[in-house]
Amino acid sequence: MTYTIKDQDVLKLIHKAYIGDKWPEAYKLVFDEISQITIFIDSFGNLRSKYAPRSEVDENAWVWIKGAREVNTNSGAFGADIENADYVF
């Protein structure tokens, strides 16, 4: 599967974030663009959102971008794992 971001305004924003070393912003823009977002009300009446890859997006690539976004904002399981890991080189 191949998905191409075609919106030139979004591509310019991604490029600007990339060249400015603003990785969290760049990954957020890409993630939002390749995701299908469903808004719903949960059983407690809270407004929630659910993210999933667009049908044209490879799920493995989507998970990678999701993880990169979390790592670069030090949030979620991916960010916490890397932040708390002990590395020996």
N, C-alpha and C positions, 0 to 999 in steps of 0.2 A: 504494500500500500504506500501511496505517496500523497502527502498533503503539502500544498504550497501556500504560504501566506502571500496573498495578492494585494492586500490593502497597502498602498504605498505610504500612507500616513503612519500606519503601524510599523511598517518596515523602517521608516526613518526614525521613529522613536526607539526601536530596538537597536538600530545602528548607533544612535546617539548615546544610549545607555552603555552599549558595548565599548565604544571608543573612550567613554568617560569612566571606565572601570566600575560601573554601577551594576554589578552582576545581579543583585536581588531584583532590581527594576527590569533588567533585560529578561531574566527568566520568568518574571511575573507576566510581562507582556507576551512572551511566547506561549506560556502555559494558558493564559486566558484565551489566546487566539486558537489554540489547538484543542480546547476543551468545550464540551457541551455542558452548560450549567442549567440545572433544574432547581427552581425555587419552590419550596413547599412549606406547609405548616405541620409541625410534628404533633404528636398526641397531647402535648402540654400546651399547645397554642403558640409555640415559638416559631418564628420565621427561620427556616434553615435553607441551606443550599447544598447541592450535591454536584460534584464534578465528575465527569467521565470523558474519555477521549471521543472526539468526533468520529463518525463512522469511517472516515478516510484516513485516520491517524493510527499508526501501528501502536498497539497498547504498550509494548516494551519501550518505545521511544517516549511515549507519554509519561510512563512511570519514571523514566530517567530524568526528564525535565522536571517533573514533580519533586523528585528527590533533590535535584540540583537547586531548585528554588528553596527547599527547606534547609539544605546545608548552608546556603548563602544568607539565610535569614536566621540561622541557628534556631529553627523551630521544627516541630514535628519529629517523628521517629528518626528520620535520616539525620537531621541536624543534631539531635541529642546523642545519637550513637557516635558520631564523629567527634563531637565536643568532649564526650566522656571517655573516649577510647585512649588507651595507653599504647603508643607506638614505639617499637624498638627498631632502630635502623642500624 
